[in-house]
Amino acid sequence: MRIAPAAFIVIAEALFGKKRIPDRAWKTHDLRNQTIRLVQGGLALMRGGYRKLLHPGRKDE
């Protein structure tokens, strides 16, 4: 699944509030990187990574 770059701004606004998202310099802002990591982590969980949460000691998954 590919997410459009503009969608990260919308997601960041929903997570952190619109006031914390800068009008300029979004590409270098700390919240951009944090938003991307959160989205990647969420996608990994959707793809089956949630099983690691249920069985953290198993190595066969």
C-alpha positions as CSV (number, residue, x, y, z in Angstrom):
1,M,0.0,0.0,0.0
2,R,1.4,3.4,-1.0
3,I,0.3,6.5,0.8
4,A,0.4,9.9,-0.9
5,P,2.9,12.3,0.7
6,A,0.1,14.9,1.2
7,A,-1.8,12.3,3.3
8,F,1.0,12.4,5.9
9,I,0.1,16.0,6.6
10,V,-3.5,15.1,7.2
11,I,-2.6,12.2,9.4
12,A,-0.1,14.5,11.4
13,E,-2.9,17.1,11.9
14,A,-5.2,14.4,13.2
15,L,-2.6,13.0,15.6
16,F,-0.8,16.1,16.8
17,G,-3.2,19.0,16.1
18,K,-3.2,21.5,13.3
19,K,-1.4,24.1,15.4
20,R,1.7,22.0,15.7
21,I,2.1,21.4,11.9
22,P,4.1,24.2,10.2
23,D,2.8,25.8,7.1
24,R,6.4,25.7,5.7
25,A,9.4,23.4,6.1
26,W,7.2,20.3,6.5
27,K,9.9,18.1,4.8
28,T,12.4,18.9,7.6
29,H,10.0,19.0,10.5
30,D,10.4,16.4,13.3
31,L,6.7,15.6,13.3
32,R,6.9,14.5,9.7
33,N,9.4,11.8,10.5
34,Q,7.5,10.7,13.5
35,T,4.2,10.5,11.5
36,I,5.9,8.4,8.8
37,R,7.2,6.0,11.4
38,L,3.8,5.7,13.1
39,V,2.1,5.0,9.7
40,Q,4.7,2.4,8.8
41,G,4.3,0.7,12.2
42,G,0.5,0.7,11.8
43,L,0.8,-0.8,8.3
44,A,3.1,-3.5,9.6
45,L,0.6,-4.4,12.3
46,M,-2.2,-4.5,9.7
47,R,-0.1,-6.9,7.6
48,G,0.1,-9.4,10.4
49,G,2.6,-7.9,12.8
50,Y,-0.1,-7.9,15.5
51,R,0.7,-11.6,15.9
52,K,4.1,-10.6,17.4
53,L,2.2,-8.7,20.1
54,L,0.2,-11.8,20.9
55,H,3.2,-14.2,21.0
56,P,6.3,-12.1,21.6
57,G,8.6,-15.1,22.3
58,R,7.8,-17.1,19.1
59,K,10.4,-17.0,16.4
60,D,8.5,-18.9,13.7
61,E,6.5,-15.9,12.5
